[in-house]
């Protein structure tokens, strides 16, 4: 008797899944779930002082990535510039600079500009 219940449950699951494959649309009036909601990021451009070699950008990026709220960091040695994307609900450019400068002696960051994304 248990195998019939499992078979019926499996058949129902297949039919429900097939309905979505056959073009039945979801109710669009519902707000998006948290799975589809995008995180709003902000960006800041920073000047990096103290870089002396091609290995320095990697060390600065690593240090920036450890700052709470920082999502990405890209540092260019030639221009001594860093572009940082961060969650503005967690941190801001001034906090990023202060945290980085405190934890990374030898390098100093300065704010050049900020913008929402």
C-alpha positions in Angstrom: 0.0 0.0 0.0 2.9 2.4 0.7 4.2 2.1 -2.9 0.8 3.4 -4.3 1.0 6.5 -2.0 4.5 7.2 -3.1 3.6 6.7 -6.8 0.6 9.0 -6.5 2.7 11.7 -4.7 5.4 11.4 -7.3 2.9 11.7 -10.1 1.4 14.8 -8.5 4.8 16.4 -8.2 5.5 15.6 -11.9 2.2 17.2 -13.0 2.8 20.3 -10.9 6.3 20.7 -12.4 5.0 20.0 -15.9 2.4 22.8 -15.5 5.2 25.4 -15.2 7.0 23.9 -18.2 3.8 24.1 -20.3 3.7 27.9 -20.0 1.5 28.5 -17.0 2.7 31.8 -15.7 3.3 32.7 -12.1 1.0 35.3 -10.4 2.8 38.5 -11.4 0.9 40.5 -8.8 3.0 39.0 -6.0 6.1 41.0 -4.9 9.5 39.4 -5.8 10.9 36.9 -3.4 14.1 37.6 -1.6 15.8 35.2 -4.0 15.2 37.6 -6.9 15.7 40.8 -5.0 19.0 42.4 -6.0 21.3 43.9 -3.4 21.7 47.6 -3.9 25.4 48.5 -3.9 27.2 51.8 -3.7 30.6 52.6 -5.2 33.4 54.7 -4.0 36.7 55.7 -5.8 39.7 55.9 -3.5 43.2 57.1 -3.9 45.8 54.6 -2.7 49.1 55.9 -1.2 52.1 53.8 -0.4 52.1 51.3 -3.2 55.6 50.6 -4.4 55.4 47.5 -6.6 53.1 45.3 -8.8 52.2 43.2 -5.8 50.8 46.0 -3.8 47.3 46.2 -5.5 46.7 42.6 -4.5 47.5 43.3 -0.9 45.3 46.4 -0.9 42.4 44.4 -2.5 42.8 41.7 0.1 42.7 44.3 2.9 39.6 46.0 1.5 37.8 42.7 1.1 38.2 42.1 4.9 36.2 45.3 5.7 32.7 44.5 6.7 30.2 45.4 3.9 32.7 45.5 1.1 31.6 43.3 -1.8 34.4 43.9 -4.4 37.6 45.9 -4.7 39.7 46.6 -7.7 43.0 48.4 -7.4 45.1 49.8 -10.3 48.8 50.3 -9.6 49.5 52.7 -12.4 46.8 55.2 -11.4 47.0 54.5 -7.6 43.2 54.2 -7.7 40.8 51.8 -6.1 37.1 51.2 -7.0 35.1 49.6 -4.1 31.6 48.3 -4.2 29.9 48.0 -0.9 26.6 47.5 0.8 25.5 51.0 2.0 23.2 49.4 4.7 26.3 48.0 6.4 29.1 50.6 5.8 30.0 53.8 4.0 33.2 55.1 2.3 34.4 56.9 5.4 34.1 53.7 7.5 35.9 51.7 4.8 38.8 54.1 4.7 39.1 54.3 8.5 38.9 50.5 9.0 41.4 49.8 6.2 43.9 52.5 7.3 43.8 51.2 10.8 44.5 47.6 9.8 46.9 48.1 6.9 50.0 50.1 7.9 52.1 51.2 4.9 49.0 52.0 2.8 46.7 55.0 3.1 43.4 55.4 1.4 41.7 58.7 0.6 38.2 59.4 -0.8 38.0 60.7 -4.3 34.3 60.3 -5.1 31.2 58.3 -4.3 28.0 57.4 -6.2 25.0 55.1 -5.8 24.6 52.2 -8.3 
